[in-house]
Amino acid sequence: MVALVVSVAAAAALGLSGWLPVVLRTDIGLVDVAPGLLTVDASARGIATLGRGYTVGAYQSGFRVSAASGTLVDTITRGSPVSAVIGEVEDRDDHPVEHVEAGLDHVRIDEVRIEPGRAAYLGEVYGEVDGATRTMPLRLTFLLTTAGVHVTAHVQGADAVVVHLDTMPGTTGIPPALPDRNLRTKGWWVVPLGGEVRAFTTARQAVVGIGPAIRTRGLDLRPDGRLDVHVWSNRATLTLSGVPRRT
């Protein structure tokens, strides 16, 4: 009887050894890119009204996009809203894998240009690469659309752009871009060609799309206190809407 129990336990352990790594896996090919410092010139701070109840606020602590119903998203508090990545992404059989050579993690916003339905923040991303300071021009554009607000983070010279958002309760995927489940504490790859308009929703009833759809995109909720959007392009886009997801 003892031998039988031992055999069963050994078999169970052997089965779990093949199952647990899949369930508990955290290395899905996304590299943790941490935000750096944010500096916003006093002339660029304040709230820009886009229209139809949508606004964007720029503060020394970060950016906030709001609808008439309330806040849609915040960038990470007291950190850079974006990072520029130098490197490449490799396609494997089951998922992409990022190879990051360097990251420019600090952001300085020097000015804002406001037009009807549009606010563009100009500055640069900077950091140290091979022992020397390197900078890249940055343009953050918030544009009012029929769907809500379209955000573009353009970093000239970057291989990838990472947008650093504050963590949002109830972050749930929207098929087919992401699975219909709570996405907390894990990393995910957005289904190719999907999710540019609808990738995930939050407890704030914000619907967020990630683009461009033709680029490799990932969503990383593993870092404590933030939600990172990875886009392998020199432009990352977010489509923000205050309309809740239909169930």
C-alpha positions in Angstrom: 0.0 0.0 0.0 2.8 2.4 0.9 4.5 1.6 -2.4 1.3 2.4 -4.2 0.8 5.7 -2.5 4.4 6.7 -3.3 3.9 5.7 -6.9 0.7 7.8 -7.2 2.4 10.7 -5.5 5.4 10.5 -7.8 3.1 10.3 -10.8 1.2 13.4 -9.6 4.4 15.3 -9.0 5.6 14.4 -12.5 2.3 15.6 -14.0 2.4 18.9 -12.0 6.0 19.5 -13.0 4.8 19.8 -16.6 1.6 21.8 -15.7 2.8 24.3 -13.1 5.3 26.1 -15.3 2.6 26.9 -17.8 0.2 28.2 -15.2 2.8 30.1 -13.1 4.9 31.3 -16.0 6.0 34.9 -15.9 8.7 34.9 -18.6 6.6 35.3 -21.8 9.1 37.4 -23.7 8.2 40.8 -22.3 11.1 42.7 -20.7 10.4 44.9 -17.7 11.0 48.5 -18.8 10.8 50.8 -15.7 9.9 54.5 -16.0 12.3 57.2 -15.1 12.0 60.8 -14.2 9.4 63.2 -15.6 9.9 67.0 -15.8 7.1 69.2 -17.1 7.8 72.9 -17.8 5.5 75.2 -15.9 4.2 76.6 -19.2 3.0 73.2 -20.3 1.1 72.3 -17.1 -2.6 72.5 -16.7 -5.8 71.2 -18.2 -6.5 71.2 -22.0 -10.1 70.9 -23.0 -10.6 68.7 -26.1 -14.4 68.9 -26.3 -17.5 66.8 -25.6 -16.4 66.5 -22.0 -12.9 65.1 -22.7 -9.8 66.8 -21.2 -6.2 66.0 -20.8 -4.3 67.3 -17.7 -0.5 67.7 -17.6 1.1 67.9 -14.2 4.5 67.5 -12.7 3.3 64.1 -11.4 2.0 62.9 -14.8 -0.8 63.0 -17.4 -4.5 62.3 -16.9 -7.2 61.8 -19.6 -10.7 62.3 -18.4 -14.2 62.1 -19.8 -17.4 63.7 -18.5 -18.0 60.4 -16.5 -14.6 60.7 -14.8 -10.9 59.7 -15.2 -10.2 57.3 -18.0 -6.4 56.7 -17.5 -3.5 58.2 -15.6 0.1 57.8 -16.5 2.4 56.4 -13.8 2.5 58.8 -10.8 5.7 60.8 -10.6 7.4 58.9 -13.4 8.0 59.2 -17.1 4.8 58.5 -19.2 6.9 56.8 -21.9 10.2 55.1 -22.4 12.1 54.6 -25.6 13.6 51.2 -26.3 16.6 50.3 -28.5 16.6 46.6 -29.5 14.5 44.1 -31.4 11.7 41.7 -31.1 11.9 38.1 -32.2 9.0 35.9 -33.3 9.1 32.4 -31.8 6.7 29.6 -32.3 4.4 30.4 -29.4 5.0 34.1 -28.7 7.3 37.1 -29.5 10.4 37.7 -27.4 11.9 41.1 -26.7 15.6 41.8 -26.8 16.3 45.2 -25.1 19.8 46.7 -25.6 19.1 50.0 -23.9 16.3 52.1 -22.6 15.8 55.9 -22.5 13.6 56.2 -19.5 13.5 59.9 -18.6 11.1 62.5 -20.1 11.2 66.2 -20.3 8.2 68.2 -21.6 9.1 71.6 -22.8 5.9 73.0 -24.4 2.3 72.4 -25.3 0.5 73.4 -28.4 -3.3 73.5 -28.1 -5.7 73.6 -30.9 -9.5 72.9 -31.1 -9.8 69.2 -30.3 -6.1 68.6 -30.0 -3.2 69.0 -27.5 0.4 68.2 -28.4 3.2 68.1 -25.9 6.7 68.4 -27.2 9.9 67.4 -25.5 12.4 64.6 -25.4 13.2 61.2 -24.0 16.7 60.8 -22.6 18.9 58.3 -20.9 22.4 56.8 -20.9 23.5 54.4 -23.7 27.0 52.9 -23.6 28.1 55.5 -20.9 26.9 58.5 -22.9 23.7 60.6 -22.7 21.4 60.1 -25.6 18.2 62.0 -26.4 15.3 61.4 -28.8 12.6 63.9 -29.7 9.2 63.1 -28.2 5.7 64.2 -29.2 2.7 63.3 -27.1 -0.6 64.1 -29.0 -4.1 63.9 -27.6 -6.7 64.1 -30.4 -10.5 64.2 -30.0 -12.2 61.7 -32.2 -15.7 60.4 -32.7 -14.9 57.5 -30.4 -13.1 59.4 -27.7 -9.5 60.4 -27.4 -6.7 59.1 -29.6 -3.3 59.3 -28.0 0.0 59.0 -29.9 3.4 58.8 -28.3 6.0 59.3 -31.1 9.7 59.0 -30.2 12.0 59.6 -33.2 14.7 57.0 -33.4 13.1 54.4 -31.0 12.7 50.8 -31.9 9.9 50.4 -29.4 7.8 52.7 -27.2 6.6 51.7 -23.8 3.7 53.7 -22.3 3.6 53.6 -18.5 0.1 53.8 -17.1 -1.0 53.7 -13.5 -2.5 50.3 -12.5 -6.3 50.2 -13.1 -8.6 47.9 -11.1 -10.6 45.4 -13.1 -8.4 45.4 -16.2 -10.1 42.9 -18.3 -9.3 41.8 -21.9 -11.6 42.2 -24.8 -11.6 39.4 -27.4 -10.2 38.7 -29.8 -7.3 41.1 -28.9 -6.9 39.8 -25.4 -8.7 37.0 -23.4 -12.0 37.8 -21.6 -10.6 37.6 -18.1 -8.9 39.8 -15.5 -5.4 40.4 -16.7 -3.8 41.3 -13.4 -0.2 40.4 -12.4 0.6 38.8 -15.8 2.0 39.8 -19.2 0.1 39.4 -22.4 0.7 39.7 -26.2 -2.1 41.4 -28.2 -3.4 39.2 -31.0 -1.9 40.4 -34.3 -4.0 42.9 -36.3 -6.5 43.1 -33.4 -7.1 45.5 -30.5 -6.4 48.8 -32.1 -9.8 50.1 -31.0 -10.8 47.7 -28.2 -8.1 45.7 -26.3 -9.1 45.9 -22.7 -11.5 47.6 -20.3 -11.3 48.7 -16.7 -13.5 49.2 -13.6 -13.6 52.9 -14.5 -15.6 51.9 -17.6 -12.8 53.0 -19.8 -12.2 51.1 -23.1 -8.6 51.1 -24.3 -7.3 50.2 -27.7 -3.6 49.6 -28.5 -2.0 50.3 -31.9 -0.7 50.4 -34.5 -2.4 47.0 -35.2 0.3 46.0 -37.7 3.0 46.1 -35.0 3.9 43.7 -32.2 2.2 44.9 -29.0 2.2 43.6 -25.4 0.6 44.5 -22.1 2.6 44.0 -18.9 0.8 44.0 -15.6 3.5 42.2 -13.7 5.3 45.3 -12.3 3.7 46.4 -9.0 1.6 49.6 -9.4 1.7 50.1 -13.1 0.4 48.9 -16.4 3.0 49.0 -19.3 2.0 49.0 -22.9 4.8 47.8 -25.3 4.6 48.7 -29.0 7.4 47.8 -31.4 7.3 50.9 -33.4 8.5 54.5 -32.9 4.8 55.3 -32.4 2.5 53.9 -29.8 -1.2 54.7 -29.9 -4.0 54.4 -27.4 -7.7 54.8 -28.2 -9.6 55.9 -25.1 -13.3 55.8 -24.7 -15.6 56.4 -21.8 -18.2 53.9 -23.2 -18.3 50.7 -21.0 -17.9 47.3 -22.6 -21.2 45.6 -23.4 -21.8 42.3 -21.8 
